[in-house]
Each structure stands twice: as C-alpha cells, then as structure tokens.
Amino acid sequence: MVKQKTLAKSFKLAGKGLHTGVFTTMNFMPAPVNHGFKFKRVDLPNQPIIDANVDLVIDTSRGTLLEKDGARIGTIEHALAALIGMDLDNVLIEVNNEEAPIIDGSSIYFVNAIENAGIVEQNAERDYLIIKDKIEIFDEKSGANIIALPDDDYRLNITISFKSKVLNNQFATLQSIKNFKTEIANCRTFVFLHELEFLLNHNLVKGGDLDNAIVIIDKDISQSELDRLADLFHHKHVEVKPQGILNNLELHYDNECARHKLLDVIGDLALCGKHIKGRIIASKPGHGPNTIFAKALKKNILQAEERAPDYDPNKAPILDINRIKELLPHRYPFLLVDKVISKTDMQIVGVKNVTSNEPFFEGHFPDEPVMPGVLLVEAMAQTGGLLVLSQMEGKFSTYFVRIDNVKFRKKVVPGDTLIFKLILVSPIRRGIALMRGVTFVGDKIVAEGEFMAQIVKQNENS
C-alpha cells in the first residue's frame, strides 16, 4: 500500500513567465488527502481555483494553458513534472498571475524547493492509474505517436526528430520515476533560432532570456546578427559552438533536449489526475499530443470505474461473514453481503451469491424468481457501510439519509453472483459519507446509485 503525500511546509518560487513576461509568485502549500494538484489565482476576485485537469486545457501552442471560468494559468508543465517526479499527490499552488515562471527552463528549482520543504505521508491510500491494456494515440497534425503499456513502475521512452543537422534524432529513457530528480529534472527547454526570431518579431517571448533555454542554431548566421539578438535579450554577446548551440551554457547531457521532452510528457500526463503505473513510449511528443494522450488516459480511468472488478473465488476474502457480522447489525434474512474481496480507503468490493433459497423469492415471484430492486439498493448500502465502518475506531453505525439516481439495468435471478463496487465520491466530512455504488453480474451492470450516509457513534451503555 502506497500512501498519499503532501508537502511538510509551504514554499515560494517567483520569476517571469516565458511567453507573457508577467512576474508571478507561486506559493506551493500542503493540501488534504484526495485534493490533487490545484492552482488558485489569488490575484483575481473570489480567488478562483483551477484544477490540474486535462479537460481544462485550452491551448498547447507554446506550453500547456489551463482555463476555468475565465481564469487562466499557463506553462504549468515543469511544475507538475516536479510534483509527480517527487512523488507528491496533494498540493495547492497559489499564483498571482497568469503564467508560471520559467526560471531556467527546467524543473530543478521546483524539485530542490520541494526537497527543502519536505514531504509527509498522509492517512489515505494512493489510487494509481494502472495500465492493464495497450493505449495508443496518433496525432496526424504533428506525426506524434504515444503508447502506454503495462508495467510495474512509471517508465518512459522518448524519441524526438527534427529536420536539423544539429538536432535530428534523439532518444531518452527513464527506467523509474524515482530517478526523475537525478536524470531529468535539470533538463532545460530548447528553441531553434528561426523560432526565436519569429517569436521575438511577434512579441511572443516577453519573458524570454538566453539563460532559460537551449538555443539551437539551425541556419547560417553572422556574428553581427547574433549580437543583435543578444542585445534584444539584454544579454552579453554569444557565439555558436561547434555542435550548433549558443555558447552561453553547457549541456547537462548530450541528449538534454530529448530528456526535456520526457520531462514535458510527465508534466502534461499529470493532468490525467493520477500517478501512472505503466510504460509510456512517445515518438515526436509535444504539448498538443501529450494532452490528447492525457485525455485518453482519463477516459481509461472513467471506463475502469465502470468495469466489473476482478473476482477470483480462490482468494481469501478481506472480510469474511463473521467479520461482516461484527461491523453490521443486520442478520437473516436481511444481511445481503457474503464477503468483501477488496478494500482501500476509498473503495470496497463485496460479493453476494444469489440462490433459489432466498426467502424473498417465495413472493417475488413464485413462478419467475427475480431479486427485488430495493434489496439490490440495500445490498449496495450495506457494502458501503462496511467501507466506512471498517475504518472507524470504536462502535459506529451508518444510516443512509439519501439515495439518488438509482437505475436497474438487468434482472437478478437465482444462480447469479453479485459484485458490489462502492466508491467514496469525496472524503468523509462531519460524519457524512457520499458514495457511488455499482452492482455487476459478470461484466454487466445490473444496478447503480448514489448514496449519502450519516455515521453515528453507538451508545456504549445501551
């Protein structure tokens, strides 16, 4: 079991945004369990919060830009890559402008600040996106191809290809996300000289500096022209190195450009909302294809929530019928969960075997036995109660105060094995639990609904 993590204390980083030139301060703050990564625009009225959610991406032309209800935050990929690379789950990031600072064009300042602030475990289990089957996208516009394959860690293989003598084909790999700090974090963004000239002429890199990007010289250029560009950036004069980059910096790695693209992939895929267990193989990635793939991953997450849980009858239950009786007050003929086969802090899976001996079949119906829908709802509610009560210390009861959006999709008859999956929609607050329940027979959904339960401490003297 891997626990969720947040910062031990807050920290601040500040600097200019690469494209807008605005000066932004980012305040990274601890956040509660299941919070995720969120940006809070403290400079705007009502201080709107923008989730790190791929559904909020509105532009990827010069970085990844999020918008919600008119509030924006851009170039967030380097910060998000650092949060994932440093194994965090829950962070609130207060920002006072519309673009994150570029700093040196890498994630290393974020990583170092996280390390100095410290990381603490939280009392909740991390829910991974586990890649079980191949997921693939191909972006015709860019020619990018990105694939996710099953793996027991988060690993990445990246290939970049440009029509350039200086930067043609490069390959980078990360064999474990645990190595992010030492192998990827300090890899800086890069730009071709012809792109830089275009951006400068169109006033698009207002916060640009020759020190926050690797500038690749992909055409013949005179020293006087280089001097002119340096003057535009208020930078000392530079020369072209033999490998075709400016001499204002030294490469950390021969394949630093490919490693930075790998960094971008990690940052953009963080927008799917979960830590990943799988191998990502990307050819010619970019912010556009990356976010298309993040949407494919999020779709996979949503589909997984609708899929029937794996059920192996040979495995010992997490909670057997005797333990269930200790937690629930129900007894024959109203105890409707036989065992629990899976349980985390946020989800539980229970099982009931339906036989022809069920007492309700005597009247519902003698010649066409069908399990009453109200009992399917009750069985889901009992399973949800087990999820809550198994986490409590002392004697508690759950009383369901509201049931919404109940649907029955298929008859349940003798011989069916019911699989109940209940998921907490949000953390338990003030003694109230909100859950979504789905009942399966095989891989088919037979019933579903939403439940609100009140948790009440039992009177030990009664």
N, C-alpha and C positions, 0 to 999 in steps of 0.2 A: 504494500500500500504506500503510495506516494502522497504526502500531504501538500496542500496548497501553501504558497509562500507569499509574503509581502515584505516591504521594507521595514527595517528596525526603526528608522527615523527618516525624516524628510531631508531632501537636499535640493539645491537650486543650480541651474545652469542658464547662462544667458549669452546672447550673440545675435548677429544679423541673420535674417532669412536670406537664402541664396537668391531667390527669384524676386521677392518683393522688396528686399533691402530693409524691412522693418526690424526694429530691435525688439527681441522677445525674451522674456524671462520665463523659464519652465520650472515649476515647483513640483517635484515628484514626492508624493505623500503616501503613507501606508493606507490600505483600504481593507474593508472586511471581506470575509470569505464570499466566494461566488460573485464578486464585484467585477472582475475582469479589468481591462485597461480602458480608462475613460479620460477624455480631455475636457477641462472646464474653462470656458472663456470668461475669466474674472473681470475683463475689461468691458464686457457688454452688459446691458440691462438684464436683470434676472439671472445673470451668470449661467447661461445655457451649458448643458453637458452634451458632448459629442462622443458616442461610443466608438471604440476601435472596431468597427463593423464594416465589412466589405460592402454591405448594402448602401452605405452612406458615401461611397466613392463617387465623385462627380468628375474628376479629371486625373489623367495619368501622363499628360504630355511632358511635364518637367519634374515629376515627382508624384507622390500619391497625396491627393487632396480630398478631405472629407468635408461634408456639409450636412448640417441638420437644422431645419427651421431658420435658414439664413445665416447661421453661424458656421464659420469655416476654420479649419486648421490644416495646414499643408506641410509637405516634406517631413512626414512623421515616420518614415520607414526606418531611419537609422536609430531612432529612439526605441521603436518597437522591437527591432532586431536585438538591441541590447537587453531589453526586458526578457525576451524569450531566451536569449543566449545565457543570461544569468539566472535562469530557472525561476522567474517570478510569475505570479498568477494575478495578483490584485494590486493595482496601483492607480491612484487618482493623480492626474497631471494637470495642475493649474497653469494656464498660459494667459498672457496679457496681450497677445496679438495673433495674427492670422497665419503665421508660418513659424515652424520650429527653427532654431538657429542651426546653421550648417557647421559651425565651428571649423574643424579641419577636414570635413567631408567624410568622416568615418563614424564608427560607434564607440571609439575608445574612451572619449571623455565621459560618455554615459556609463560605460562599464566601470571605469575607475571610480566614478561617483557612487554607483550602486555598491561597489565593494567597500568603500569607505563608510557608507551609511549603514551597511549590514543587512542581513536577510534573516527573517524569522519564519518558522513553520507556524501554520495555523491549524485549528482543530476542525479540519474538513479534508476529505479526500479529493485529490485531483482527478478530473474526468478527462481522459485522453481521447483524441480522435485517433482510433486505431485503424490503420489501413488494412482491410481484410481482402479486398479485391482491387485489381488494377483500375486506376482512374486516370484518364488522359484527355488533354485538350490540344487542339492545333489551331493557332491563330493565323489565318490566311494573310491578314494585313502585314504582320511582322515576320511571318515564317517561323514563329516560335512554336516549339513542341515541349509540353511539360507532362510528365508521367509521375504518378505515385504508385509505389509497390509495397507490399507487406514487408515489415522489418521489425526488429525488437528494440530499435532506437530511432532517433531522428537523425538521418544521414542525408547528405546532398551531394549530387554530382552535377556540375555546371559546365557547359560549353558555350563560348561566345565566338562569334565570327563576324568580321568586318572586312570590307573591301579596302584594306590598308596594308601597305608593306610593313608598317611599324607594328600594327595590331591586327593580325589576320585571325588565326585560330588560337584560342587559349582554353585551358581546361583547369578546373579547380574542384577539389573534393573536400568534404568534411565528414570524417568517419564517425563522429559522435558530436551531438550538440554540446556536450560537456567541454569540447575543445574550442568553443567559439571565442573565448577570451584570448587564447594564445595564438590561434591560427587565422582568425577572420576579423576581429573587432577593429584592428588598426588599419584596415584596408580602405583607402580613400576612393572617392568617386573620381571619374575621369571625363574628359571632354576633348573632342577633336578641335583643332584650331579653326577649321571652317565653321563649326557650330558656334564657337566662341565669338567669332567675328559677327555672325548673324545675330546672336543674342545681344551683343553689345550695340550693334547698329539699330536694334529694335527696342533698346532699353529694357531688356528682359532679365538681366542678371545684376540687379541693382545692389545685391549684397555679395557679388562675386569678388573673389580675390585669387591671385595666382597661388596662394598658400592653402586654399581649401579644395583643390582639385589637381589631378594629374593632367597636364595639358599635352596632348599628343600632336606632334607636327606631322600632318599628313599631306603636305604640299610644300613646294619650294617657296621660301620666304626670305626676304632680305633682312639684314640686321636692323636697318632703319625702320622697317615695318614692325619688327619685334619690339623695338624701343618705343614706337608709338603705342602699341598695345599695352606695354608695361606702364607707360605714362597714364593711360586711361584708367588703369587699376591702381594708380598711385603706388606703384611697385618699382623697386630698383630694376635696372636693366638686366635682362637674362639672355642666355644663348641656348642654341639647340645642342643637345647631347648626341653622341653618335647613334644611340638607339632611337632617336627621333622624339625625345621629350625635352621639355624645358629644363634648364639646369638649376631651377630654384628649389628642387627637392630630390631626395634619393628614394628609389623604390624600396619598399619593405620586402617585396618578393618579386621574382621575375614575372609571376602571373598575378600581380596585385589587382589588375583590372578584373580578371575573372573572379577572383576572391571577393571583390567588392560587389559584383553582380550576385554572387551567392549570398552576401550579406543582405542585399536588397530583397532577394527571394524570401529569406527568413522574415524580414520585416513586413513584407506585403502579405505573406501567408498567415501572419499573426492575426490578420483581420478575419480569418475564418472563426475565431473565437475560442480555439482550444489548442493546447500543446499537441503535437503530432508524434505518433509512433509510426514511422514508415520511411521509405527511401524516396527522395524526390530527385528525378532526373530531368534536367531542363536544358534545352538547346535554344540559344538565342533568346534568353529571357529578357523581360523589360517590365516596367510597372503596369503597362496595359495587359499583357499576357498573364503576369503574376496575379493580378486582381481577378481576371477571368477564371484562373485556376482556383483562387481562394473561394470564389462563388461556387465552383464545382465541389470543393471540399465541404462548404457549408451545406450544400444540397445533400451531400452524402450523410452529413450529421443528422439532418432532418429526416432523411429516409431511414437511417438506422434507428431513430426513435420510434418509427412506425413498424420496424421489422420485429418479428417474433424473437424472443430471447432464445439462445441456445439451451437446450434441455437434454441433459444426459442422466437418465434414470439410474445409472450405475453409481453416480457420485453421491456421497453422503450429504444430507441436507445441511444448510446453515442453521436452520431452526427446525427441529422435529416437532411432532404433535404435542409432546409433553412440555417442551419449552413454549410452544404457542399457547398452551393452556395456562402457563404461568403468567403470560403477558395479557391475554384476552380473557374477559369474563364469560364469553359465550360458551355454551355447551349444547349437546344434542337436544333438538335437531337443528340448531341454528349456528353451529360452528362450521364455517364453509371454506376453511383453508386447511389443507392436509400437511403442507410443509413449505418451507422457504428455501429456495435453491441459490439465491444470490442476493447480496445486500451491500450497499455502500451508504454513505451519509445522505445521499440524495435520491437513491433508487432502491427498490426492492422487487424481487420476482417471487411470486408464490404459485402453488400448484394445488388443484383440486381434481381428483378423479371422480367423474360422474358415473354412478351405477344405477341400475334399474331399481335398486332397493331404497333410493332416496324417498323419504316419506311424502314429499310434495307431489310425486308422480301419481299417487293414489287419486288425486283430484285434478291434476294438471298435466296431462289429461289421461284417463284410464286407457283409452284406445289409441292415443297419439301422444306419448310422453314428451313434453317439452319443458325445459327448466324455465321457471318464471323469470322475466327480465328483472324484476325487483330484487330477486335473490342474486343475480349477477352483479347488480349495483352493490348489494350488501357485501358480497364476497370481495369486491374491489375495495370497499370501505374498510373491511377487516384487515386486508393486506396492507392498506395504507396505515392503519392503526398500528400494525406490527412494526412498520418502518419508524414511526415516531416513538412508540413505547420502548423499543429496543435500545434507544439512545438516551433514555431518561434514567436518572438515579432515584430510586425510591418508587413508591406506588402511585401510578397515574392512570387516568382513563381518558379516552378520546370520545368526544361527542360530535358527530357531524352536524354542522349547523346550516350547510348549504350544499346543494348538488346542482350542477349546471351542465347544459349541453350534452345530455345523455343520448346516446344513439345505440340502437340494436341492429346489427347488420346480418345476423345469421342465427338460425335455431341451434340450441344446445340440447343434445339428446343423450340417452344412456350410451356409455362407451366413450364419450368424449373426455379428453384430458384438457382441463382449462389451465392456461398460463396467465397469471395476472401480473402486469407490469405497472407499478406506481412510481411516479417521479415527482419530487418536490419542485414546484414551479419557482419558489423563492425560499430563502432561509426562513426558519421558524422565528416569528417575532411576536412578542407579547402573548405567548400561548396560543397562537393561531398558525395552523399549517395549511398551505394551499398545495394541492396535488392534482396531477392529471393521471388518470388510470385507463389502461387498455387491456382488454381480455382477448386472448388468442385461443383458437383450436387449430393445431398445426401452424401453418403460416398465415392463416386467415384471421382477420379481426372480427370478433363476434359482438363485442360491446365496448363502449368507451364513455368517458365522462370526466367532469372536473369536480373536485371535492374541496370543501373548506371544513376543517375540524378544529374544535376547541380542545385544548389539553388542560385537564383539571387534576390537581393533586388529590388523591384519595384521603379521606379522613381515617387516620390510623386507629382511632378509638371506636369507630363504628363497627 
